[in-house]
Amino acid sequence: MLAALVAASCRRPLAVLVAAASLVVAAIAYAATHFAMTTDATALMSSTVGWRVAEERLTAAFGPNGDVIVAVVDGATPELADAGAGRLAAALRQDRAHFRRVTRPDGGPYLAREGLLLGSVADVRAAADRMVAAQPFLGPLAADPWLRGIADALGTTLQGVERGEAPLSRLDTPIAALAAALDAQAAGRPAFFSWAALFGDAPTRRLVLAYPRLDYGSLAPGAGASDAIRTAASAAGIAPAHGMRVRLTGSVPLSDEELASLADRAWLVGAAMIGAMLVTLRLATRSWAVVAAIMATTLSGLAVTAALGLLAVGRFNLISVAFIPLFVGLGVDFGIQLGVRFQHERLRLAPADAMTAAAVALGPSLALAAGAVCLGFLAFLPTDYIGVAELGTIAGLGMVVALALSATLLPALLMLFRPGRPRADLGSPALAPLDRLLLRRRRPILWVFGLSVLATVAALPLVRFDFNPLHLRDPNGEAMATLADLARDPDRNPNTIEVLAPSLAQADRLATRLRALPEVGAAITASTFVPTDQPAKLAAIGDAQLLLDLTLNPLAPAPPPSDAEVKEALASVAARLNTAAAASSGAPAAHARALAAAFRRLSAGPIADRRRATALLVPPLRATLDQLRAALSAGPASVGMLPPDLRADWIAPTGQARIQVMPAAAVRDNADLARFTRAVLAVAPDATGTAVSMRGAAFTVAHAFVVAGVLAFAVVSLLLLVALRSVREAAFTLAPVVLSIFLTLGSCVVIGQPINFANIIAFPLLFGVGVAFHIYFVMAWRGGAGDLLQSALARAVFFSALATGSAFGSLWLSRHPGTASMGKILMISLLWTLVCALIFEPALLGPPKRRTG
């Protein structure tokens, strides 16, 4: 049938070309008007899988909070970080076009007031004692929060040094910090000052969580929201020049960054792929006319397959779009087989007869190979990995398209292009000795391959499957680098697990059990934000508030000073600093003299210098005083008093409650993550979250490929048995394919290359190419052909593998680590496929089979 179709196409090439062109134009028109692609990674997995069911339950209760942009605001001082995060969050809340919700997990009025109470009783008492001890310093600052008041406060504390009641070293920390900041400002260097740091440890990093509205029809669904955050940050003055910076991470920027890295160097990868394909086709066929016919047929088939794919599955996803390299790699093989055989037959026949003869010789092989590869791809349909199931559907249809066009359009183009007669046979007579050697030394060769099977099977437990998708991303990208920075902070570890409980009471009980696990560092619920031991803590705060109320809230604050008053205060305290330094020694004395010099310089300098010093020291002073007032105003708290935004993060409208579980230590590798996940799932089997989803996705993917592999092997074996009617010949076809897969996995062990979500896609291609190559040899041997390595068939197989390998090897040039690893594995796998096809297969088949009848 295939030969008859080829012969008909050779007789009516122009009609075939018009019909094919019409089909391709219609396909392009359909694909252009119906093109749709989703970059939603959740669409790649079946929603019926256990971990996805738990994920959907959490989403139903709390909304799609997995899609988040984390704006990390770092400040040179705690005051700058807190103020910057506050301004950014306020601006983003006004942008309803880009954001559904914006929260501050580590800031806001409630935490400013009640945050101190969340520590232990001892911590609260220690903080209260520090505030009371600072009363002599705080009084003048609160009464006169200007540059004059700062000088007067320092003068007040120096009285104790002058009377010999305290050493100068007790004031060394604020004196040294003030001197360093004022000297830096005078020298024109960036200068920042923190009062909060003088009263205790304070974080210089704050987070803003923005839940964006995403456009999954775009290759960068969150790009608009990310740009909006950067614009708002710039408008809020969050910039290095102002002592602040903002970096974006979270699921949305990570996904967008990954897609950007895939697009980066795409032109280089594409150019390398096309260039390698053209050169290899020219070497294989020795005719640019034949090359043009093969490329035109392949590209036409790609257009038709894209249209059929959209018709079959509705839209492409991040995995199914890989049908493009799969189709090119396998579709071009049919063209090379027919093109090389056509050139071989052209030595003795006219073009039409040569094409028909090629089809007669290769028709059964091509039909069987296309059927086997199609069934191999369709074996993914029953799996839970929807992305690959849809890829299997499209690629399976593509094999039918590739075979149909190879039997119609390719012959028609060859008749129209009229390639010249080749100058020499396309076989390789120089390989005759190797052919004889393979037959003479069959047994040792088979022993070598048998031992290779045993060695690679033994090495299979050493194959690493890296289930962490973060390892597929560019570590130098902003989102990935920021995430790695956060991961080093035990309080902000991104590898969390989420548990949904029917109520807060049940969530609290489960959290208590989880905290007892050695792998768990924290288990947070809404109750975590309600202080425990409130009577004792409030008593300590109350005592401090009683002593400091008038200090921090003076009845008659001083009015803004005149410039003359500021100059006088600075000059006065400068003299007292020099006096104190003269009576002391060491670093405290040096720091006091440095600050005295800075104050004298400010006092004698122009008013602009004093205004700059005011801008440096006064705003953080007022922010710190406000924080102290808020902390001292703490009162009784309960879950019902939680702010709506905070409550919505932990308690759903239905009453269900969320538990966030964090690991006990920084997760250094996949083994740590696996231990943490197993421990939590043992207590809370319905848990979800980042850590669980990564492990669940890994199992789903691995299980899908195992199931599809077994099913593909079974259906292809059945097809070969039906077609060949010989168990032995079916085994001869499949054994080298299995061997090449084992050898590829063994090579991955040797070079330390893990299998991951990206490069695992190489194995369906390896199976398809391998089955096709070995079918060609078995069918030729079955037909009585000998000296396989010398034949035009071996040449076609070699250059087909070279075309596929060199083209997909260009993926190694990608900046995306996952794509680059896929190119690497494709190169390795095709190398072993060639070795098995050109050495093991001829030795396995032995002398040509005698034809009977």
C-alpha positions in Angstrom: 0.0 0.0 0.0 2.8 2.4 0.9 4.6 1.6 -2.4 1.4 2.2 -4.4 0.9 5.5 -2.6 4.5 6.6 -3.4 4.1 5.5 -7.1 0.9 7.5 -7.4 2.6 10.6 -5.9 5.4 10.2 -8.4 3.0 10.1 -11.3 1.0 13.2 -10.2 3.6 15.3 -8.3 2.0 18.7 -9.0 -1.4 17.6 -7.9 0.1 16.1 -4.7 2.0 19.3 -4.1 -1.1 21.4 -4.5 -3.1 19.2 -2.2 -0.3 19.1 0.4 0.1 22.9 0.2 -3.6 23.4 0.7 -3.5 21.1 3.8 -0.5 22.9 5.2 -2.1 26.4 4.6 -5.3 25.2 6.3 -3.3 23.8 9.2 -1.3 27.0 9.7 -4.6 29.0 9.5 -6.2 26.8 12.1 -3.2 26.8 14.4 -2.9 30.6 14.1 -6.5 31.2 15.0 -6.8 28.5 17.7 -3.4 28.7 19.2 -3.5 28.4 23.0 -0.9 27.6 25.5 -1.0 27.5 29.3 2.1 28.0 31.5 0.1 26.8 34.6 2.3 24.1 36.0 -0.6 22.7 38.1 -2.3 21.7 34.8 0.5 19.2 34.2 -0.7 16.7 36.8 -4.0 15.0 37.3 -6.2 16.6 40.0 -7.2 13.1 41.2 -3.7 12.3 42.5 -3.6 12.2 46.3 -1.2 15.1 46.8 -3.1 17.2 44.3 -6.4 16.5 46.1 -4.9 17.8 49.3 -3.6 20.8 47.4 -7.0 21.5 46.0 -8.6 21.2 49.4 -6.3 23.9 50.7 -6.9 26.1 47.7 -10.7 25.7 48.1 -10.4 26.8 51.8 -7.9 29.7 51.4 -7.9 30.5 47.7 -5.0 30.1 45.3 -2.3 31.3 47.6 0.4 29.2 46.0 0.7 31.8 43.2 2.6 34.4 45.2 5.3 37.1 44.6 7.5 37.6 47.6 9.0 41.1 47.7 12.1 40.9 49.9 12.9 44.4 51.2 16.4 44.7 52.7 17.3 47.9 54.5 20.6 49.3 55.7 18.8 49.7 59.0 15.8 48.0 60.6 13.9 51.3 60.4 14.5 51.6 56.7 13.4 48.0 56.0 10.2 48.4 58.0 9.3 51.8 56.5 10.1 50.6 52.9 8.0 47.4 53.3 5.1 49.5 54.8 5.1 52.0 51.9 5.4 49.2 49.3 2.5 47.2 50.8 0.3 50.3 51.0 1.0 51.1 47.3 0.3 47.6 46.1 -3.0 47.3 48.0 -4.2 50.2 45.9 -3.4 48.3 42.7 -6.4 46.0 42.3 -5.7 45.5 38.6 -2.6 43.5 39.3 -3.1 42.1 42.8 -5.9 40.1 44.6 -4.4 40.5 48.0 -1.3 42.0 49.7 -0.1 41.1 53.2 2.9 41.7 55.5 3.7 38.5 57.4 6.3 40.2 59.6 4.8 43.6 60.1 1.8 45.8 60.6 0.0 47.5 63.6 -0.9 44.2 65.4 2.6 42.8 65.4 4.0 46.2 66.3 1.8 46.2 69.4 1.7 42.5 70.4 4.9 41.2 68.8 7.0 41.6 71.9 4.5 39.4 73.9 5.1 36.5 71.5 8.5 35.8 73.1 9.0 34.0 76.4 8.3 35.6 79.7 12.0 35.9 80.3 12.4 37.6 76.9 9.6 40.1 77.6 11.0 40.9 81.1 14.5 41.4 79.6 13.2 43.8 76.9 11.2 45.7 79.5 14.3 46.1 81.7 16.4 47.4 78.7 13.7 50.0 78.0 13.6 51.1 81.6 17.4 51.2 81.8 17.4 53.5 78.7 15.0 56.0 80.4 17.7 58.7 81.0 18.5 58.6 77.3 15.0 58.2 76.0 13.6 61.1 78.0 15.4 63.9 76.2 15.0 62.2 72.9 11.2 61.9 73.3 10.8 65.4 74.6 12.9 66.9 71.8 13.0 64.5 68.8 15.3 66.8 66.8 19.1 67.2 66.3 19.1 69.5 69.4 17.4 66.8 71.5 19.9 64.1 70.3 22.8 66.3 71.5 21.1 67.1 74.8 20.3 63.4 75.4 24.0 62.6 74.9 25.0 65.4 77.2 22.6 64.1 79.9 24.2 60.6 79.8 27.7 62.1 79.9 26.8 63.5 83.3 27.3 60.1 84.9 30.7 59.8 83.2 31.7 63.2 84.4 30.7 62.4 88.0 32.6 59.1 87.8 29.4 57.1 88.2 29.8 55.2 84.9 32.7 54.5 82.5 32.7 56.1 79.1 32.8 52.5 77.6 29.1 52.2 78.6 28.2 54.8 76.0 30.7 53.5 73.4 28.0 51.8 71.2 25.9 54.9 70.5 28.9 57.2 70.4 30.7 55.0 67.9 27.6 54.5 65.7 26.9 58.3 65.6 30.5 59.2 64.8 30.7 56.6 62.0 27.4 57.7 60.4 28.3 61.5 60.5 31.8 60.9 59.2 30.5 58.8 56.3 27.9 61.6 55.5 30.6 64.3 55.6 32.8 62.2 53.3 30.0 61.9 50.8 29.6 58.1 51.4 26.2 56.4 51.9 25.3 57.0 55.5 22.5 55.4 57.6 21.8 55.2 61.3 19.6 53.0 63.4 18.3 53.8 66.8 16.5 50.5 67.0 19.8 48.6 66.8 21.0 50.5 69.9 18.1 49.0 72.0 18.5 45.4 70.8 18.6 43.1 67.8 16.2 44.1 65.0 15.7 42.6 61.6 16.9 44.5 58.6 14.7 42.4 56.2 11.0 42.6 55.7 8.7 40.7 53.4 5.7 41.7 51.4 3.5 38.9 50.0 1.6 39.9 46.8 -1.0 37.5 45.3 -1.2 38.6 41.7 -3.8 38.2 38.9 -2.0 36.0 36.4 -2.3 35.7 32.6 -1.7 32.0 31.8 -2.0 32.8 28.1 1.3 34.6 28.3 4.7 33.1 28.4 5.3 35.2 31.5 2.0 35.1 33.4 3.3 37.3 36.3 5.4 39.8 34.4 2.8 42.5 34.7 2.5 42.1 38.4 6.3 42.0 38.9 6.8 45.1 36.9 4.1 46.8 38.9 6.0 46.0 42.2 9.2 47.4 40.8 7.4 50.5 39.7 5.8 50.9 43.1 9.1 50.3 44.9 10.8 53.0 42.8 8.0 55.5 43.5 8.3 54.6 47.2 12.0 55.5 47.2 13.1 51.9 47.7 16.5 52.1 46.1 20.1 51.5 47.0 20.8 55.2 47.1 18.2 55.4 50.0 19.6 52.4 51.8 17.0 49.9 50.6 16.6 47.4 47.9 13.8 45.1 46.8 14.1 41.7 45.2 11.4 39.4 44.0 11.0 35.7 44.5 8.2 33.2 45.1 6.4 30.8 42.8 5.4 33.4 40.2 8.8 35.1 39.6 10.5 31.7 39.7 8.2 30.4 36.9 8.5 33.5 34.8 12.3 33.5 35.2 12.4 29.8 34.2 10.5 30.6 31.0 12.7 33.6 30.3 15.8 31.3 30.6 14.2 28.9 28.2 13.7 31.8 25.7 17.2 33.1 26.3 19.6 31.9 23.6 16.7 30.4 21.7 18.0 31.9 18.5 21.4 30.3 19.1 19.8 26.9 19.9 17.5 27.1 16.9 20.3 28.2 14.6 22.6 25.4 15.8 19.7 22.8 15.4 18.9 23.9 11.9 22.5 24.1 10.8 23.3 20.7 12.2 20.3 19.2 10.5 21.1 20.7 7.1 24.8 19.6 7.2 23.9 16.1 8.3 21.2 15.7 5.7 23.6 16.9 3.0 26.2 14.3 4.1 23.6 11.6 4.2 22.0 12.2 0.8 24.8 14.0 -1.1 22.2 16.3 -2.7 20.8 19.7 -1.7 17.7 18.9 -3.7 17.0 15.9 -1.6 17.8 17.9 1.6 15.3 20.6 0.5 12.6 18.0 -0.1 13.1 16.3 3.3 13.1 19.7 5.2 10.0 20.9 3.4 8.2 17.6 4.2 9.3 17.8 7.8 8.2 21.4 8.3 4.9 20.7 6.6 4.3 17.8 8.9 5.1 19.9 11.9 2.5 22.5 10.9 -0.2 19.8 10.3 0.8 18.1 13.6 0.5 21.4 15.5 -3.0 21.9 14.1 -4.1 18.3 15.0 -2.6 18.7 18.4 -4.7 21.8 19.1 -7.7 20.0 17.8 -7.1 17.0 20.0 -6.1 18.6 23.3 -7.3 22.2 23.0 -4.1 23.9 24.1 -0.4 23.2 24.5 1.3 23.1 27.9 4.9 23.3 29.1 5.4 19.6 28.4 3.2 18.9 25.3 5.0 21.7 23.4 8.0 19.3 23.3 6.2 17.5 20.4 8.2 19.9 18.2 11.7 18.3 18.8 10.1 14.8 19.0 8.4 15.2 15.7 11.5 16.7 14.0 13.7 14.0 15.4 11.5 11.1 14.4 9.9 12.6 11.3 13.2 13.4 9.7 14.2 9.8 10.1 11.6 8.7 7.7 12.8 11.3 5.2 16.4 10.2 5.6 15.5 6.5 5.1 13.6 7.2 1.9 16.0 9.9 0.6 19.1 7.7 1.1 17.5 4.7 -0.5 16.2 6.8 -3.3 19.7 8.0 -4.0 20.9 4.5 -3.9 18.3 3.3 -6.4 19.0 6.3 -8.7 22.3 4.7 -9.7 20.4 2.2 -11.9 16.8 3.6 -12.2 14.9 6.7 -13.4 13.7 9.0 -10.6 10.1 7.7 -10.4 11.2 4.1 -10.5 13.9 4.7 -8.0 11.4 6.3 -5.6 9.0 3.4 -6.0 11.8 0.9 -5.5 12.8 2.7 -2.3 9.2 2.5 -1.1 9.0 -1.2 -1.9 12.2 -1.9 0.0 11.4 0.2 3.0 7.6 0.4 3.1 6.9 -2.4 5.5 9.8 -1.2 7.8 8.6 2.4 7.8 5.0 1.4 8.4 5.9 -0.9 11.3 8.3 1.6 12.8 5.7 4.4 12.6 3.1 2.1 14.2 5.4 1.0 17.0 6.5 4.6 17.8 2.9 5.8 17.7 1.8 3.1 20.1 4.8 3.9 22.3 3.7 7.5 22.7 0.1 6.7 23.2 1.1 4.5 26.1 1.3 7.7 28.2 -2.4 8.3 27.9 -3.5 6.3 31.0 -1.0 8.0 33.3 -1.6 10.8 35.8 1.1 13.0 34.2 -1.3 15.0 32.0 1.5 17.0 30.4 3.2 13.9 29.0 -0.2 12.2 28.2 -1.0 15.1 26.0 2.5 15.1 24.5 2.0 11.4 23.7 -1.3 12.1 22.0 0.2 14.9 19.8 3.4 13.0 19.1 1.5 9.8 18.2 -0.6 11.7 15.7 2.6 13.2 14.4 4.0 9.8 13.5 0.9 9.2 11.3 1.4 12.6 9.7 5.1 12.0 9.2 4.6 8.7 7.5 1.7 10.0 5.3 3.7 13.0 4.1 6.8 10.9 3.6 4.8 8.7 1.2 3.1 11.5 -0.7 4.7 15.0 -0.4 8.3 13.8 -0.2 8.1 11.7 -3.5 6.3 14.5 -5.2 8.9 17.1 -4.2 11.7 14.8 -5.3 10.1 14.4 -8.8 9.7 18.2 -9.0 13.2 19.1 -7.7 14.8 16.4 -10.0 18.0 15.8 -8.0 21.0 14.7 -10.1 22.2 11.1 -10.2 24.7 10.5 -7.4 28.3 9.9 -8.5 28.8 6.8 -6.3 26.9 4.2 -4.4 25.7 5.5 -1.0 26.8 2.3 0.7 30.1 1.9 2.6 32.1 -0.9 1.0 35.0 0.0 3.3 33.0 -1.5 6.2 33.1 -5.0 4.7 35.8 -6.2 7.1 33.8 -5.0 10.0 30.7 -6.8 8.7 32.8 -10.0 8.6 34.3 -9.4 12.0 30.8 -9.0 13.6 29.7 -12.3 12.2 33.0 -14.1 13.0 33.1 -12.7 16.6 29.4 -12.9 17.3 29.8 -14.8 20.6 32.4 -12.5 22.2 30.4 -9.4 21.1 27.2 -10.8 22.6 29.0 -11.7 25.8 30.3 -8.1 26.0 26.8 -6.7 25.6 25.4 -9.3 28.0 27.9 -8.3 30.7 27.0 -4.6 29.9 23.4 -5.4 30.6 24.3 -7.0 34.0 26.6 -4.1 34.9 24.0 -1.4 34.0 21.2 -3.3 35.8 23.4 -3.5 38.9 24.0 0.3 38.6 20.3 1.2 38.3 19.9 1.7 42.1 22.6 4.3 41.8 20.6 6.4 39.3 19.6 9.6 41.0 16.2 11.1 40.3 16.3 14.8 41.3 12.7 15.7 42.1 13.5 19.3 43.1 12.4 21.6 40.3 14.4 24.4 41.7 17.6 22.6 40.5 16.4 23.1 36.9 16.5 26.8 37.2 19.3 29.3 36.6 20.9 29.8 40.0 22.1 33.3 39.0 18.6 34.6 38.3 17.2 37.2 40.7 14.3 35.0 41.9 16.4 31.9 42.4 19.3 33.8 44.1 16.9 35.5 46.4 15.2 32.2 47.3 18.6 30.7 48.1 19.3 33.7 50.3 16.0 33.2 52.1 16.6 29.4 52.5 19.7 30.2 54.6 17.4 32.0 57.1 15.8 29.4 59.4 12.9 31.7 60.1 12.0 32.0 56.5 12.7 28.6 55.0 10.7 28.2 51.8 10.5 24.4 52.1 7.3 24.4 54.2 4.4 22.0 54.6 0.8 23.0 54.9 -1.8 21.0 56.8 -5.6 21.7 56.7 -7.5 21.0 60.0 -11.3 21.1 60.5 -11.0 23.7 63.2 -8.4 25.8 65.0 -8.6 23.6 68.1 -7.8 20.5 66.1 -5.1 22.5 64.3 -3.5 23.4 67.6 -3.6 19.8 68.9 -2.0 18.6 65.6 0.6 21.3 65.7 1.6 20.2 69.2 2.2 16.7 67.9 4.2 18.0 64.9 6.4 20.2 67.1 7.5 17.1 69.0 9.1 15.7 65.8 12.9 16.2 65.7 12.7 17.1 62.0 10.2 20.0 62.7 11.5 23.4 63.7 8.1 25.1 64.0 4.4 24.5 63.5 2.5 27.7 63.1 -1.3 28.2 63.5 -3.5 31.3 64.1 -2.9 30.7 67.8 0.8 31.2 67.3 0.0 34.9 66.9 -1.8 35.1 70.3 0.6 35.4 73.2 0.8 32.8 75.9 1.3 33.5 79.6 -0.3 36.9 79.0 -0.8 37.9 82.7 3.0 37.6 83.5 4.0 39.3 80.3 1.5 42.1 80.5 2.6 42.7 84.1 6.2 43.2 83.0 5.1 45.5 80.2 2.8 47.3 82.5 5.6 48.0 85.0 7.7 49.4 82.2 4.8 51.4 80.8 4.2 52.9 84.2 7.8 54.1 84.4 8.1 55.2 80.8 4.8 56.7 79.9 5.6 60.3 80.7 9.1 59.7 79.3 7.9 58.6 75.9 4.8 60.8 75.9 5.9 64.1 77.4 3.1 66.5 78.3 4.8 69.5 76.6 7.2 68.4 73.8 9.8 70.9 72.8 9.0 72.9 69.7 11.3 72.6 66.7 14.6 74.3 67.5 16.1 77.2 65.7 19.4 76.7 63.9 21.2 78.8 66.5 19.9 76.4 69.2 21.1 73.4 67.3 24.6 74.9 66.8 24.8 75.7 70.5 23.7 72.2 71.6 26.2 70.6 69.2 29.1 72.7 70.3 28.3 72.1 74.0 28.2 68.4 73.8 31.4 68.3 71.6 33.3 70.0 74.5 31.9 67.5 77.0 32.8 64.6 74.7 36.4 65.8 74.6 36.5 66.2 78.3 35.3 62.6 78.8 37.7 61.3 76.2 40.6 63.0 78.0 39.8 61.1 81.2 39.5 57.8 79.4 41.6 55.7 77.0 41.3 53.1 74.3 38.5 52.8 71.7 35.8 54.6 73.7 38.1 57.7 74.0 38.9 57.6 70.3 35.2 57.3 69.4 34.3 60.2 71.7 36.9 62.4 70.1 35.6 61.4 66.6 32.1 62.3 67.5 33.2 65.6 69.2 35.0 66.5 65.9 31.8 65.7 63.9 29.6 67.8 66.2 32.1 70.7 66.0 32.2 70.4 62.3 28.4 70.5 62.1 28.2 73.4 64.5 30.7 75.5 62.6 29.5 74.4 59.1 26.7 75.7 56.9 23.1 75.1 57.7 22.8 72.6 54.9 25.1 70.2 56.8 22.9 70.3 59.9 19.8 69.7 57.7 21.5 66.6 56.2 22.4 65.4 59.7 18.8 65.9 60.8 17.6 63.9 57.8 20.0 61.1 58.8 19.3 60.9 62.5 15.8 62.2 63.2 13.4 60.0 61.0 14.8 56.7 62.4 14.6 58.2 65.9 10.9 59.0 65.5 10.3 55.5 64.0 12.0 53.9 67.0 10.1 55.9 69.5 6.8 55.0 67.8 7.8 51.3 68.0 8.6 51.6 71.7 5.2 53.3 72.3 3.4 50.6 70.4 5.2 47.8 72.3 4.3 49.4 75.7 0.7 49.7 74.6 0.3 45.9 74.4 -2.9 44.5 75.9 -4.8 41.2 76.1 -5.0 39.5 72.8 -7.1 36.6 71.4 -7.8 34.9 68.1 -10.9 37.1 67.7 -8.7 40.2 67.9 -6.4 39.2 65.0 -6.5 41.6 62.1 -8.7 40.4 59.2 -5.7 40.0 56.8 -3.8 38.0 59.3 -6.8 35.9 60.4 -7.6 35.2 56.7 -4.2 33.6 56.3 -4.8 31.0 59.0 -8.6 30.6 59.4 -10.8 30.0 56.4 -14.4 31.4 56.3 -15.6 27.8 56.8 -13.7 27.6 60.1 -11.0 25.3 58.8 -7.6 26.2 60.0 -4.1 26.0 58.4 -0.9 24.8 60.0 2.4 25.8 58.4 5.2 23.4 59.3 8.9 24.4 58.9 12.0 22.1 59.0 14.2 22.1 62.1 17.3 23.1 60.1 18.2 24.5 56.7 17.3 21.9 54.1 20.7 21.3 52.4 19.7 18.6 49.9 16.9 16.3 48.7 17.7 13.8 51.4 17.0 16.4 54.1 13.7 17.4 52.4 12.7 13.8 52.0 13.2 13.1 55.8 11.3 16.2 56.8 8.4 15.3 54.4 8.2 11.7 55.5 8.1 12.7 59.2 5.3 15.2 58.7 3.2 12.9 56.5 3.5 10.1 59.0 1.5 12.4 61.5 -0.5 14.3 58.9 -1.1 12.2 55.8 -3.2 14.9 54.1 -0.5 17.5 54.3 0.4 19.6 51.2 2.6 22.5 50.5 5.9 23.1 48.7 7.8 20.2 50.2 5.0 17.7 49.7 4.2 18.8 46.2 7.8 18.4 45.1 7.9 14.9 46.4 4.4 14.1 45.1 5.2 15.4 41.6 8.4 13.4 41.6 6.4 10.2 42.4 3.7 11.0 39.8 6.3 11.6 37.1 8.4 8.6 37.9 5.3 6.4 38.2 3.9 7.7 34.9 7.1 6.9 33.0 7.3 3.4 34.6 3.7 2.7 33.7 4.0 4.1 30.2 7.3 2.3 29.7 5.8 -1.1 30.7 2.7 -0.4 28.6 4.7 0.8 25.6 7.0 -2.3 25.8 3.9 -4.5 26.0 2.0 -3.0 23.1 5.0 -2.6 20.8 6.0 -6.2 21.6 2.5 -7.3 20.7 2.6 -5.3 17.4 6.0 -6.8 16.5 4.7 -10.3 17.3 1.7 -9.8 15.0 3.7 -8.2 12.3 6.8 -10.4 12.4 5.1 -13.6 13.6 8.2 -14.6 15.4 9.1 -14.3 19.1 12.8 -14.4 18.2 12.6 -11.6 15.7 10.5 -9.4 18.0 13.1 -10.0 20.8 15.9 -9.1 18.3 14.1 -5.8 17.7 13.5 -4.9 21.3 16.5 -6.2 23.1 18.9 -3.6 21.7 16.4 -0.8 22.6 16.3 -2.0 26.2 20.1 -2.3 26.3 20.6 1.3 25.0 18.2 2.6 27.7 20.2 0.7 30.4 23.5 1.9 29.0 22.2 5.5 29.0 21.2 5.2 32.6 24.5 3.7 33.5 26.3 6.5 31.8 24.3 9.0 33.9 25.6 7.2 37.0 29.2 7.4 35.8 29.1 11.1 34.9 26.9 12.1 37.9 24.0 13.3 35.8 20.7 12.9 37.7 17.4 12.3 35.9 15.0 15.2 36.4 11.7 16.5 35.2 13.2 18.0 32.0 15.6 15.4 30.8 13.3 12.4 31.4 11.5 13.5 28.3 14.6 12.2 26.3 13.6 8.6 27.1 10.4 8.5 24.9 12.5 9.8 22.0 15.2 7.2 22.7 12.6 4.5 22.7 11.0 5.7 19.5 14.3 6.2 17.6 15.6 2.9 18.9 12.6 0.9 17.9 12.6 2.4 14.4 16.3 1.8 13.8 16.1 -1.8 14.9 13.0 -2.5 12.9 14.8 -1.4 9.8 17.7 -3.8 10.4 15.5 -6.7 11.4 13.2 -6.3 8.4 16.2 -6.0 6.1 17.8 -9.1 7.6 14.4 -10.9 7.5 14.3 -10.1 3.7 17.6 -11.8 3.2 19.9 -8.8 3.3 23.5 -9.4 4.4 26.5 -7.1 5.0 24.3 -4.7 6.9 27.0 -2.2 7.8 27.9 -1.8 4.1 24.4 -1.1 3.1 22.6 2.2 2.3 20.3 1.3 5.2 23.2 1.5 7.7 24.2 4.9 6.2 20.6 6.1 6.6 20.5 4.9 10.2 23.9 6.5 11.0 23.0 9.9 9.6 19.5 9.8 11.0 20.9 9.3 14.5 23.6 12.0 13.8 20.9 14.4 12.6 18.7 13.8 15.6 21.7 13.8 18.0 23.4 16.9 16.7 20.2 18.8 16.4 19.0 18.0 19.9 22.5 18.2 21.2 22.2 21.9 20.5 19.8 22.0 23.5 23.0 21.7 25.5 23.6 25.4 24.6 20.5 26.5 26.5 20.9 28.7 29.6 18.1 26.7 31.2 19.8 23.9 33.2 17.0 21.4 32.7 17.0 21.9 28.9 20.8 21.7 28.8 20.7 18.4 30.7 18.1 17.1 28.3 20.4 17.9 25.4 23.2 16.1 27.2 21.1 12.9 27.8 19.9 12.9 24.2 23.4 13.0 22.9 24.4 10.1 25.2 21.3 8.1 24.5 21.7 8.4 20.7 25.3 7.5 20.9 24.4 4.2 22.6 21.5 3.7 20.2 23.9 3.9 17.4 26.4 1.5 19.0 23.5 -1.0 19.7 22.1 -0.6 16.2 25.4 -0.8 14.2 27.4 -3.3 16.3 25.1 -5.3 18.6 22.2 -5.7 16.2 24.2 -7.2 13.3 26.0 -9.5 15.7 22.7 -10.5 17.3 21.0 -11.2 14.0 23.9 -13.2 12.5 24.1 -14.4 8.9 21.2 -13.2 6.7 18.0 -15.2 6.9 17.4 -17.4 3.9 14.2 -16.5 2.0 11.8 -19.4 1.4 9.2 -20.0 -1.1 
